[in-house]
Amino acid sequence: MAASYTVCRLQTRGRGSVAKCLRRVDTFLHRGIGTKVVAAQTEAAVKHDSVEKNDGRKSLYAVQAERQEQAERSVLISCYSRIKHNMFLKYLSRHGDIKKHFFYENNGVYAVVEFARQESVASLLEGASIPRVSQESVVPFKSRLLSLRNLDSGESSNRPSSQRAQPQTAPTINDVMQRLSKQESIDQQITQLTEAYQLTEENISLRYLVCSLLKDVAAGYFPECTIKPFGSSVNGFGKLGCDLDMFLDLDGISGQNMKMPTPGLCLEYQLKMGNSERATTQNILSVIGECVEHFAPGCVGLHKILNARCPLVRFAHQPSGFQCDLTANNRVAMKSTELLYLYGELDPRVRLLVFTVRCWARTHGVTSSIPGAWITNFSLTVMVLFFLQKRSPPIIPTLDELRDLAGPADKSVIEGNDCTFVSDFGNIPLHGNTATPGQLLREFFDFYASFPFNKMSICIRKGTEQNKPEVAPLHIQNPFETSLNVSKNVNAAQLQRFTALCQESAWLSCQSQTMMPKSKRKMIESDEFTSRNISRTFWGVSCGLIWILFEHFIREGWQEKFQERSVWSNICGHLLAHIHPFRKLIRISVYVSSQEPRHAIIFCTALNVL
């Protein structure tokens, strides 16, 4: 991104009146709505799409180009609550064929409609009207965020809606545990857990559409720009409800992807030089942020965080429910997204293990959505990748191995950092490791329960432990900016807690009850005590997620089992109320007690001595 060119754009367009700016944006929307991605990006997508193999795997570039084009042919419509499905589609079909659509609920009913042709969107916008409002303060900005009104008074508002709303939020832990308990094996539980939490096709489409709507705002200043999602929204490890990270890409208009001019006469833009690329990025985000806050429908609560290491603008998009972060110069993060996507596509067990470990970590408070000393999801994902590289034989290659397999078109150096790795899946050899997801989960807990965090660093570039270059409880080397520690925020207490949870989970996964066959589960469920207090026996992966539910069962009557021995009841109550790390241990004890009460008594005694 050329700092001089972007500042030039801000100077020539930013000083006009608000009405003039809005007219230019409106003209762009109706002239260029659904336009194809800039030529440089299209060329890259075609190049990477050529390496698509018979197994259907596509590069991230190809996936993004395809989804961006779909988003350009889509609109987001706020619907009244009792809308009839058939009438809705019939009304919109007057503007062209509808390729796909879905409804979702978020403080109201919304519909995402993708047309088969780009011209249909322009036709729809031409037919849309300005709402009748008595206030003159309304901002006359037209976008692809529309509202559907029913002006037919004869249409009964009490008629039930015929559309089916797609879920856009993660299921509750109670629902997930019930699903897990119905599975026949640990591997099935891990698969079910991933399917329950991963982003749906509809949610991914909505994320690309929100990026496209915001691009329409930024296009008032930079008509050829694009806004792409990155991070968990596109790398394959995103969970329903995760934030939407976006990247304002100006490379298509800054000359970075343009060819050198041929000899002879040529014309060049006159450019205004900025003080630095960082200052230019801050100026761009500041101005675009102002437009989003004041002009873009549905965008609220904007905060400019321009002095961060990576400047960003944070806001909420109310119609989708997404918390959004917009950056403009974060190409290393884009390469990290591409790398994680590649690892996830190489072997399905990668995503299964990452989702399971992340869910386990969030349930036990190892990770948190609140900034602090906790381990982040990115750090946890790198730890899973490093563990898979350490298997014998390795399940995934190291980053250095991927770099050595790269071709000339894959070469990438960003701000002096080597970000090169192969993009052709067919050129990546895989070893014949046949470990099941359940086996890998148990081995993961064993691996980090005894990992020498005090002196060794985690490095997926080399795939081996490295001596720690700094005094930090946890050191995880950034894959591309190798001088950085991505887990620098983690303190000793949180690392110790993570290790203790790994030790406990490793012990739990080895118990016979966690591998309980269905016949024994039925036998235990038929027990009078169990059936009176809990509808289904939790086993396998669900044992590691039963934290909150266990406390509920304690209140509902599990302690009655111990009332015959008041001393054990006092021990359980004391541990549950005052010794936070032992809550899950007591849970395990009570679970075992449903089959053999003596084990619970012995285990509680051991904890009491500690």
C-alpha positions in Angstrom: 0.0 0.0 0.0 1.6 3.3 -1.1 1.3 5.8 1.6 1.5 8.7 -0.8 -1.4 7.6 -3.1 -3.8 7.0 -0.3 -3.2 10.4 1.3 -3.7 11.9 -2.1 -7.2 10.3 -2.2 -8.0 11.6 1.2 -7.0 15.2 0.3 -8.9 15.3 -3.0 -12.1 13.7 -1.8 -12.2 14.3 1.9 -12.7 18.1 1.9 -15.9 18.1 -0.1 -19.3 18.5 1.4 -21.0 15.5 3.1 -23.8 15.7 0.4 -21.2 15.6 -2.4 -19.5 12.6 -0.9 -22.8 10.7 -0.4 -23.7 11.4 -4.0 -20.5 9.9 -5.2 -21.0 6.8 -3.0 -24.5 6.5 -4.3 -23.4 6.8 -7.9 -20.8 4.1 -7.3 -23.3 1.8 -5.7 -25.7 1.9 -8.7 -23.0 1.9 -11.3 -20.6 -0.7 -9.9 -22.7 -2.8 -7.6 -21.6 -6.4 -8.0 -18.5 -5.5 -10.0 -15.9 -8.1 -10.2 -12.9 -8.1 -7.9 -10.0 -6.0 -8.9 -7.9 -7.4 -11.7 -4.9 -8.1 -9.5 -6.9 -10.2 -7.1 -8.7 -12.0 -9.9 -5.4 -12.9 -11.5 -4.2 -14.3 -8.2 -7.4 -16.2 -7.7 -7.2 -17.7 -11.2 -3.5 -18.6 -10.6 -4.3 -20.4 -7.3 -7.5 -21.9 -8.5 -5.5 -23.7 -11.1 -3.9 -25.9 -8.4 -7.3 -27.1 -7.3 -7.2 -30.9 -7.1 -9.7 -33.7 -7.7 -10.4 -33.9 -4.0 -12.1 -30.5 -4.1 -9.6 -28.6 -2.0 -9.1 -25.0 -3.0 -6.6 -22.4 -2.0 -7.7 -19.6 0.3 -7.3 -17.1 -2.5 -9.7 -19.1 -4.7 -12.2 -19.5 -1.8 -12.1 -15.8 -1.0 -12.5 -14.7 -4.6 -15.5 -16.9 -5.1 -17.2 -15.8 -1.9 -16.5 -12.1 -2.5 -18.2 -12.5 -5.9 -21.2 -14.1 -4.3 -21.4 -11.4 -1.7 -21.5 -8.7 -4.5 -24.6 -10.4 -5.8 -26.3 -10.5 -2.4 -28.5 -8.2 -0.3 -29.4 -8.1 3.4 -33.1 -7.5 4.1 -34.8 -6.8 7.4 -38.2 -8.6 7.3 -41.3 -8.2 9.3 -41.9 -11.0 11.7 -44.8 -12.8 10.0 -43.5 -12.9 6.5 -44.7 -15.6 4.1 -41.8 -17.4 2.5 -43.4 -17.9 -0.9 -44.7 -14.4 -1.2 -41.2 -13.1 -0.2 -39.4 -15.1 -2.9 -42.1 -14.2 -5.5 -41.7 -10.5 -4.9 -37.9 -10.6 -5.1 -37.8 -12.9 -8.2 -39.3 -10.1 -10.3 -35.7 -8.7 -10.4 -34.0 -11.9 -11.4 -33.4 -15.5 -10.5 -32.4 -16.2 -6.8 -29.5 -18.6 -6.4 -29.9 -19.1 -2.7 -31.3 -17.5 0.4 -31.7 -18.0 4.1 -33.3 -16.4 7.1 -31.8 -15.8 10.5 -32.9 -14.0 13.7 -31.0 -11.3 15.5 -33.4 -8.9 17.3 -35.7 -9.4 14.4 -35.9 -11.5 11.2 -33.3 -11.0 8.5 -32.9 -12.6 5.1 -29.7 -12.9 3.0 -30.6 -13.2 -0.7 -28.0 -14.1 -3.3 -29.1 -13.5 -6.9 -27.8 -15.4 -9.9 -26.8 -12.3 -11.8 -25.3 -9.0 -10.7 -27.8 -7.0 -12.7 -30.5 -8.3 -10.4 -29.1 -6.4 -7.5 -29.0 -3.1 -9.4 -32.6 -3.7 -10.5 -33.6 -4.3 -6.9 -32.0 -1.2 -5.7 -33.6 0.9 -8.4 -37.0 -0.3 -7.3 -36.4 0.4 -3.6 -37.9 3.5 -2.1 -36.7 6.0 0.5 -38.6 5.5 3.8 -41.1 8.2 4.7 -39.7 10.0 7.7 -40.7 13.4 9.2 -37.2 14.2 10.4 -34.8 16.0 8.1 -31.7 14.6 9.9 -31.8 11.3 8.1 -28.6 10.5 6.2 -29.4 9.8 2.6 -27.1 6.9 2.1 -28.3 4.0 0.0 -26.8 0.5 0.6 -27.7 -3.1 0.1 -29.1 -3.2 3.6 -32.8 -3.0 3.0 -36.1 -3.2 5.0 -39.2 -5.1 3.7 -42.5 -3.5 4.6 -46.0 -5.0 4.2 -48.3 -2.2 3.0 -51.2 -4.5 2.4 -53.6 -4.0 5.3 -55.5 -7.1 4.3 -52.6 -9.3 5.1 -53.1 -10.8 8.5 -50.2 -10.1 10.8 -51.2 -13.1 12.9 -50.5 -15.5 10.2 -47.6 -17.8 11.2 -44.2 -17.3 9.4 -43.2 -20.1 7.0 -39.5 -19.4 6.9 -36.9 -21.3 9.0 -34.3 -19.2 10.7 -30.7 -20.4 10.6 -28.9 -20.3 14.0 -26.1 -17.7 14.1 -24.9 -18.3 17.7 -23.2 -21.3 19.3 -25.4 -23.8 21.1 -25.4 -23.9 24.9 -23.0 -26.2 26.8 -26.1 -28.1 28.1 -27.2 -28.9 24.5 -23.7 -29.8 23.4 -23.3 -32.2 26.3 -26.6 -33.9 25.6 -25.4 -34.4 22.0 -22.1 -35.8 23.0 -23.7 -38.3 25.4 -25.7 -39.8 22.6 -22.6 -40.7 20.6 -21.1 -44.2 20.5 -17.4 -43.4 20.6 -14.9 -40.6 21.6 -14.2 -40.0 17.9 -17.9 -39.4 17.2 -18.1 -37.0 20.2 -15.2 -35.0 18.8 -16.8 -34.8 15.4 -20.1 -33.8 16.9 -18.5 -31.1 19.0 -16.8 -29.6 15.9 -20.0 -29.7 14.0 -21.9 -28.0 16.8 -19.5 -25.1 17.1 -18.0 -24.5 13.7 -19.2 -21.7 11.4 -22.1 -22.7 9.2 -22.2 -22.1 5.5 -24.8 -19.4 6.1 -22.8 -17.7 8.8 -19.7 -17.5 6.5 -21.8 -16.0 3.7 -23.2 -13.4 6.1 -19.6 -12.5 7.1 -18.6 -11.9 3.5 -21.7 -9.9 2.9 -21.0 -7.6 5.8 -17.5 -7.0 4.4 -19.0 -6.2 1.0 -21.5 -3.7 2.6 -18.6 -2.0 4.3 -16.6 -2.0 1.1 -19.4 0.1 -0.5 -18.8 2.7 2.2 -15.0 2.8 1.7 -15.5 2.9 -2.1 -16.5 6.5 -1.8 -12.9 7.3 -1.2 -11.2 4.3 -2.8 -13.5 2.9 -5.6 -11.2 -0.1 -6.4 -10.6 -1.2 -2.8 -11.7 -4.5 -1.3 -12.5 -5.5 2.3 -11.7 -9.1 3.1 -12.4 -11.1 6.2 -9.4 -12.8 7.8 -8.6 -14.7 11.0 -11.1 -17.2 12.5 -13.8 -16.1 10.0 -12.0 -17.8 7.1 -9.2 -20.0 8.4 -11.5 -22.9 9.2 -11.2 -22.7 13.0 -13.9 -20.1 13.6 -16.6 -20.7 16.2 -20.2 -19.4 15.9 -20.3 -16.0 17.5 -16.6 -15.1 17.0 -15.6 -11.6 16.0 -15.4 -10.5 12.4 -11.8 -9.4 11.6 -11.6 -7.4 8.3 -8.8 -6.1 6.2 -9.1 -3.0 4.0 -7.0 -4.0 1.0 -5.7 -1.1 -1.1 -3.0 -3.0 -2.9 -5.1 -3.1 -6.1 -4.9 0.7 -6.4 -1.5 1.4 -4.8 0.6 -0.2 -7.5 1.9 -3.1 -5.6 0.4 -5.7 -8.0 0.9 -3.6 -11.2 3.3 -4.5 -13.9 6.2 -2.2 -14.8 5.4 0.2 -17.6 6.7 -0.4 -21.1 9.2 2.1 -22.7 7.8 5.2 -24.1 5.3 7.8 -22.9 3.1 7.1 -19.9 0.9 8.9 -17.4 1.3 8.8 -13.6 -0.8 10.0 -10.8 0.4 12.9 -8.8 0.7 11.7 -5.2 0.9 13.3 -1.8 3.6 11.9 0.3 2.7 10.8 3.9 5.0 11.0 6.9 5.1 7.2 7.2 3.1 4.1 6.2 1.8 3.8 9.8 0.6 7.4 9.8 -1.1 6.9 6.5 -2.8 3.8 7.7 -4.0 5.7 10.8 -5.4 8.5 8.7 -7.2 6.1 6.4 -8.8 4.2 9.2 -9.8 7.4 11.0 -11.6 8.7 7.9 -13.2 5.4 7.0 -14.2 5.0 10.6 -16.0 8.4 10.5 -17.9 7.3 7.4 -18.9 4.0 9.0 -20.1 5.6 12.2 -22.1 8.5 10.6 -23.3 7.0 7.3 -23.3 3.2 7.3 -26.7 1.8 8.5 -26.5 -0.7 11.3 -23.0 0.2 12.4 -22.8 1.5 16.0 -20.5 1.9 18.9 -17.4 2.7 16.9 -14.0 3.0 18.7 -10.8 4.1 17.0 -7.8 2.2 18.4 -5.2 3.8 16.2 -2.2 3.7 18.6 -2.2 -0.1 18.9 0.6 -2.1 17.3 -1.8 -2.8 14.5 -4.2 0.2 14.2 -7.8 -0.7 13.9 -11.4 0.5 14.1 -13.8 -1.5 16.2 -17.6 -1.4 16.0 -20.7 -3.5 16.1 -22.8 -4.4 13.1 -26.3 -4.7 14.6 -28.1 -6.5 11.7 -25.7 -9.4 11.8 -24.7 -9.3 15.5 -21.0 -9.3 14.6 -18.4 -7.4 16.6 -16.1 -6.1 13.9 -12.4 -5.1 13.8 -11.2 -3.2 10.6 -7.5 -2.9 9.9 -5.7 -1.6 6.8 -2.1 -2.7 6.9 -2.0 -6.2 8.4 -0.6 -8.4 5.7 1.3 -10.7 8.1 -2.0 -11.6 9.7 -3.4 -12.4 6.3 -0.5 -14.9 5.7 -1.1 -16.4 9.1 -4.8 -16.9 8.2 -3.7 -18.6 4.9 -1.3 -20.9 6.8 -3.9 -22.0 9.3 -6.3 -22.6 6.5 -3.8 -24.8 4.7 -3.0 -26.8 7.8 -6.8 -27.4 8.4 -7.2 -28.5 4.8 -4.3 -30.9 4.9 -5.8 -33.3 7.5 -9.4 -33.2 8.9 -8.0 -34.3 12.3 -6.4 -30.8 12.6 -9.7 -29.0 12.8 -11.3 -31.7 15.0 -8.5 -31.4 17.6 -8.4 -27.6 17.5 -12.1 -27.3 18.1 -12.1 -29.8 20.9 -9.1 -28.3 22.7 -10.5 -24.8 22.3 -13.9 -25.8 23.7 -12.2 -27.6 26.6 -10.1 -24.5 27.3 -13.0 -22.1 27.2 -15.1 -24.3 29.5 -12.4 -24.4 32.1 -11.5 -20.7 31.8 -8.1 -21.2 30.2 -9.1 -18.8 27.4 -11.4 -15.8 27.6 -13.0 -13.2 25.4 -11.8 -10.5 27.8 -8.2 -9.4 27.3 -5.9 -10.4 30.1 -3.3 -13.0 31.1 -5.2 -15.9 29.6 -3.9 -18.0 26.8 -5.4 -16.8 23.5 -7.1 -19.0 20.9 -4.3 -18.3 18.4 -1.7 -19.5 20.9 -3.7 -22.6 21.7 -4.1 -23.3 18.0 -0.3 -23.0 17.5 0.2 -25.4 20.4 -2.1 -28.0 18.8 -0.2 -27.6 15.5 3.2 -28.1 17.2 1.9 -31.2 19.0 0.8 -32.7 15.7 4.2 -31.9 14.2 5.8 -33.9 17.1 3.8 -37.1 16.4 5.7 -40.1 15.0 5.2 -40.0 12.1 4.3 -36.3 11.9 0.7 -35.5 10.9 1.5 -32.1 9.5 4.7 -30.6 8.1 6.7 -27.8 9.7 6.6 -24.3 8.2 10.2 -24.6 7.0 9.2 -27.8 5.1 6.3 -25.9 3.5 8.7 -23.1 2.6 11.1 -25.5 0.9 8.2 -26.9 -1.2 7.2 -23.4 -2.4 7.4 -22.4 -6.0 8.4 -19.0 -7.4 4.8 -17.7 -7.3 4.6 -18.5 -3.6 7.5 -16.3 -2.6 6.4 -13.6 -0.1 8.4 -11.3 2.0 6.5 -8.8 4.1 8.3 -6.1 6.0 11.4 -8.1 6.0 9.7 -11.3 7.3 9.9 -14.5 5.2 6.2 -15.5 4.7 6.8 -18.0 2.0 5.1 -21.4 1.9 3.7 -23.7 -0.7 0.1 -23.2 -1.7 -0.3 -26.3 -4.0 -1.8 -29.0 -1.9 -0.6 -31.6 -4.4 3.0 -30.8 -3.6 2.7 -31.5 0.1 3.6 -35.0 1.1 1.8 -36.5 4.1 3.0 -39.3 6.4 0.8 -42.3 7.2 -0.1 -41.5 10.8 -3.4 -43.3 11.5 -4.0 -42.1 15.1 -7.7 -41.4 15.8 -8.9 -38.0 17.0 -9.6 -39.6 20.4 -6.1 -40.9 20.7 -4.7 -37.6 19.7 -6.7 -35.8 22.3 -5.4 -38.0 25.1 -1.8 -37.6 23.7 -2.2 -33.8 23.6 -3.0 -33.7 27.3 -0.1 -36.0 28.1 2.2 -34.0 25.9 1.6 -30.6 27.6 1.2 -32.0 31.1 4.9 -32.7 31.1 6.2 -30.1 28.6 9.3 -28.2 29.9 7.7 -24.7 29.6 10.3 -23.3 32.0 13.2 -23.6 29.5 11.8 -24.4 26.1 9.9 -22.5 23.4 7.2 -23.8 21.0 8.1 -23.2 17.3 6.0 -24.6 14.4 8.5 -23.2 11.9 11.1 -25.8 13.1 8.8 -28.3 14.6 11.1 -28.8 17.6 11.5 -27.2 21.0 13.8 -24.2 21.0 15.6 -22.6 23.9 13.6 -19.7 25.3 15.1 -16.4 24.1 13.4 -14.4 26.9 12.2 -14.7 30.4 8.5 -15.4 30.0 6.4 -18.2 31.5 5.1 -19.3 28.1 7.0 -18.6 24.9 5.4 -19.4 21.5 7.3 -18.1 18.6 5.3 -16.1 16.0 5.4 -18.2 12.8 6.4 -15.3 10.6 7.6 -12.5 12.8 10.0 -14.8 14.6 11.2 -12.3 17.1 7.8 -12.0 18.7 6.3 -14.1 21.4 2.5 -14.5 20.7 1.9 -15.6 24.3 3.8 -12.8 26.0 0.6 -11.9 27.9 0.4 -15.2 29.8 1.5 -15.1 33.4 2.9 -18.0 35.5 -0.3 -18.6 37.3 -2.3 -19.1 34.1 0.4 -21.4 32.7 0.5 -23.5 35.9 -3.3 -23.8 35.8 -3.2 -24.9 32.1 -0.6 -27.6 33.0 -2.7 -28.8 36.0 -5.8 -29.1 33.8 -3.8 -31.1 31.2 -2.6 -33.4 33.9 -6.2 -33.9 35.2 -7.6 -34.3 31.7 -4.9 -36.8 30.9 -5.9 -38.8 34.0 -9.6 -38.6 33.2 -9.2 -39.7 29.6 -7.4 -42.9 30.8 -10.2 -44.0 33.1 -12.4 -46.8 32.0 -15.5 -44.8 32.6 -14.5 -42.2 29.9 -14.5 -45.0 27.3 -17.7 -46.5 28.6 -19.5 -48.7 26.0 -23.2 -48.1 25.3 -24.3 -51.2 27.2 -22.7 -50.0 30.4 -24.1 -46.6 30.0 -27.6 -48.0 29.7 -27.0 -50.0 32.8 -25.9 -46.9 34.8 -28.8 -44.8 33.4 -31.2 -47.4 34.7 -29.9 -46.9 38.2 -32.6 -45.3 40.4 -30.3 -42.7 41.9 -28.9 -41.7 38.5 -32.2 -41.5 36.7 -33.8 -39.4 39.4 -31.1 -36.7 39.2 -29.7 -36.7 35.7 -31.4 -37.7 32.4 -28.2 -39.1 30.8 -24.8 -40.2 32.0 -22.1 -38.0 30.7 -19.0 -39.8 29.5 -16.0 -39.4 27.2 -15.4 -35.8 26.1 -18.4 -34.6 27.9 -16.8 -35.5 31.2 -14.3 -32.7 30.6 -17.1 -30.2 29.9 -19.4 -30.9 32.9 -18.1 -28.1 35.1 -21.2 -25.9 35.4 -23.7 -28.7 35.2 -22.1 -30.5 38.0 -22.7 -27.6 40.4 -26.4 -27.7 39.4 -26.6 -31.4 40.1 -25.0 -30.8 43.5 -27.8 -28.4 44.4 -30.4 -30.7 43.0 -29.6 -33.7 45.1 -26.2 -35.3 44.5 -25.2 -34.4 48.0 -28.0 -36.5 49.3 -25.9 -39.6 48.5 -23.3 -38.3 51.0 -25.8 -37.3 53.7 -25.4 -40.7 55.3 -21.8 -39.8 56.0 -21.9 -36.1 57.0 -18.1 -35.9 57.0 -18.0 -36.5 53.2 -20.7 -34.0 52.6 -18.7 -31.4 54.6 -15.6 -32.2 52.6 -17.4 -31.8 49.2 -19.0 -28.6 50.3 -15.7 -27.1 51.5 -13.8 -28.1 48.4 -16.6 -26.9 46.1 -16.8 -23.5 47.8 -13.1 -22.7 48.5 -10.8 -24.8 46.4 -11.4 -23.7 42.8 -9.0 -26.1 41.0 -10.5 -29.1 42.7 -14.1 -28.6 41.5 -13.6 -30.9 38.5 -11.9 -33.5 40.6 -15.0 -33.7 42.9 -17.1 -33.9 39.8 -15.2 -37.0 38.7 -15.5 -38.5 42.1 -19.3 -38.1 42.1 -19.5 -39.5 38.6 -17.6 -42.6 39.7 -19.8 -42.8 42.8 -22.8 -43.5 40.6 -21.3 -46.9 40.0 -18.9 -47.4 43.0 -19.4 -45.1 46.0 -16.3 -46.3 47.7 -14.1 -44.7 45.1 -15.6 -41.3 45.8 -15.0 -41.6 49.5 -11.4 -42.6 49.0 -10.8 -39.8 46.5 -12.3 -37.2 48.6 -10.1 -38.3 51.5 -7.0 -37.9 49.4 -8.0 -34.4 48.4 -8.7 -33.5 52.0 -5.2 -34.5 53.0 -3.8 -32.3 50.3 
